[in-house]
């Protein structure tokens, strides 16, 4: 997204202490407030979306899952379609 033309305006209200904190952090990185805020917001958005893709399995369920992954695909065209989609944070 770097270098892309801005297309929309995002307005928000903040406490003076929040603005000061953001301004100090942006200055520490040599960035303008808007650039700093957009980067931070996009990083957080990516993290939230990626967190939705993590899941944990116990040993037995992991072995079942791994076995299913190794089986031939019943509909390989569906997987190809899924893999061709853009990630939500790339939209």
C-alpha positions as CSV (number, residue, x, y, z in Angstrom):
1,X,0.0,0.0,0.0
2,X,3.0,2.3,0.3
3,X,2.9,5.0,-2.3
4,X,-0.8,4.6,-3.1
5,X,-3.0,7.6,-3.5
6,X,-5.2,8.5,-0.5
7,X,-8.8,7.9,-1.4
8,X,-10.8,8.4,1.8
9,X,-10.6,10.5,5.0
10,X,-10.8,8.8,8.4
11,X,-11.8,11.2,11.2
12,X,-11.5,10.3,14.9
13,X,-11.5,12.0,18.2
14,X,-8.9,11.5,20.9
15,X,-7.9,12.8,24.3
16,X,-5.1,15.3,24.3
17,X,-2.9,12.9,26.2
18,X,-3.5,10.2,23.5
19,X,-2.7,12.7,20.7
20,X,0.5,13.8,22.6
21,X,1.6,10.1,23.0
22,X,1.0,9.4,19.3
23,X,2.8,12.5,18.3
24,X,5.8,11.7,20.5
25,X,6.0,8.1,19.1
26,X,5.6,9.3,15.5
27,X,8.4,11.9,16.0
28,X,10.6,9.2,17.6
29,X,10.3,7.2,14.3
30,X,10.7,10.3,12.1
31,X,7.1,10.0,10.8
32,X,4.1,12.3,10.4
33,X,1.2,11.5,12.7
34,X,-1.0,10.3,9.9
35,X,1.6,7.9,8.6
36,X,2.4,6.6,12.1
37,X,-1.3,6.1,12.9
38,X,-2.1,4.3,9.6
39,X,0.8,2.0,10.0
40,X,-0.1,1.1,13.5
41,X,-3.7,0.6,12.7
42,X,-2.9,-1.6,9.7
43,X,-0.4,-3.7,11.7
44,X,-3.1,-4.2,14.4
45,X,-5.7,-5.1,11.7
46,X,-3.4,-7.7,10.2
47,X,-2.7,-9.2,13.6
48,X,-6.5,-9.4,14.4
49,X,-7.2,-11.1,11.1
50,X,-4.2,-13.5,11.4
51,X,-5.3,-14.4,15.0
52,X,-8.5,-15.6,13.5
53,X,-6.6,-18.3,11.6
54,X,-4.8,-19.9,14.5
55,X,-6.2,-23.0,16.2
56,X,-4.8,-25.5,18.7
57,X,-5.2,-29.3,18.7
58,X,-4.4,-32.0,21.2
59,X,-2.1,-34.8,20.0
60,X,-4.9,-37.1,18.9
61,X,-6.8,-34.4,16.9
62,X,-3.5,-33.2,15.4
63,X,-2.8,-36.7,14.0
64,X,-6.3,-36.8,12.6
65,X,-5.9,-33.4,11.1
66,X,-2.5,-34.3,9.6
67,X,-3.9,-37.5,8.1
68,X,-6.7,-35.6,6.5
69,X,-4.2,-33.1,5.0
70,X,-2.3,-36.0,3.4
71,X,-5.3,-37.5,1.7
72,X,-5.9,-36.7,-2.0
73,X,-8.2,-33.7,-2.6
74,X,-11.7,-34.5,-3.6
75,X,-12.1,-31.1,-5.3
76,X,-8.7,-29.6,-6.1
77,X,-10.4,-26.7,-8.1
78,X,-11.9,-25.5,-4.8
79,X,-8.5,-25.2,-3.2
80,X,-7.1,-23.4,-6.3
81,X,-10.0,-20.9,-6.0
82,X,-9.3,-20.4,-2.3
83,X,-5.6,-19.8,-2.8
84,X,-6.3,-17.3,-5.6
85,X,-8.2,-15.0,-3.2
86,X,-6.5,-12.0,-1.8
87,X,-5.9,-11.9,2.0
88,X,-8.3,-9.6,3.8
89,X,-5.5,-7.2,4.7
90,X,-4.4,-6.9,1.1
91,X,-7.8,-5.5,-0.1
